[in-house]
Amino acid sequence: MIEGGYVSDWDDIRLYTINALRRRGVPPGAIVSFVHTVGVTTAMSTIDLTKFDECIRQYLEPRTPRLMMVLHPIKVTIENLPEEFLLMVDKPFHPKDPKMGSNSLPFTRTVYIDSEDFRTTRSKEYLRLVPGGSVGLLYVPRPITCTSFVADPNTGDVLHIVCRYEDSGPFVKPKAYIQWVAEHAPSQSPIRVDETRIARPLLKSQSPPDEEIMNDIDQNSLEVIPGAVLEVGFTEMAKKALASAREEARVRISSTAIPVDAGVTAITEAQLVGHECVRFQGLRTGYFALDRDSVIPQLDDQAGPSSIILNQIVSLKEDNRKNMK
């Protein structure tokens, strides 16, 4: 697969090598948990990869902060708010773990929502934003109502939405709440992501014969999404994650006694800690980790422009097409 160019290398995030799992951001503890779950056998067997994904989710759920993440942003202007309007809202990093702390986010006249959270026509089953309809913004006191929108005349893609902030009259609880990220230069919001990489199943069928595997490769199995936005505070969260990983690495190294004459090279902190240690859950989107190709001057102690590349560790829902030999 590597020689044929179907995947980039042994650490391509669609593979299940240790290098690939590490680069994708799968924690070592999740792999250990999975091994304990399936047990050990000498017989050749096939294991449903949904079990592996579920082990990863269960491991990450209590350990990773939540960030609002808009994969496909659409600009929203709230027309009845002044240009200088600013409301700071408090959002917990984890709703079940107060020890993770909280983040203070700017709410302004201009916000971004995901394209999946807006439709141009109404339907009974769709509870998010539609023309003339209202929706809540997570952690914002009052809902917004769509008054108009602008679409590309050629493609029909929605380019801009205009809304009204329902800050007068009695409060009417919306039927749904959606995530958002505001535009506020003084807060350096939003955090812009250069690439978000999502690995789909590499093979089209569940268990193709070994001799047919090369013909069963899905060449569209890697989706690269440009231009996602994150809530402000990502960089500080990343610093804390790396500091915690380095401290854990130092403990592991100090507790690993290697005899002087063992002929084994000592483990270093750099071998144990990389960008993949920065992990978070994008609300209602999936679990993500920072890719090694990212360049963030505040983290890497180097000058130059920032480049944020994220890999999806695992989705929030099962993909029944996955399997492992």
Buried (B, 14 or more C-beta within 10 A) or exposed (E): BEEEEBBBEEBBBBBBEEEBBBBBBBBEEBBEBBEEEBEEEEEEEEBBBBBBBBBBBEBBEEBBBBBBBBBBBBBBBBEBBEEEBBBEBEBBBBEEEEEBEBBEBBBBBBBBBBEBBBBEEEEEEBBBBBBEBBBBBBBBEBBBBBBEBEEEEEEEEBEEBBBBBBBEEEEEEBEBBBBBBBBBEEBEBBBBBBBBBBBBBBBEEBEBEEEEBEEBBBEEBBEEBEEBBBBBBBBEBBBBBBEEBBEEBEEEBEEEEEEEEEEEEEEEEEEBBBBBBBBBBBBBBBBBBBBEBBBBEEBEEEEEEBEBBBBBBBBEEBEEBBBBE
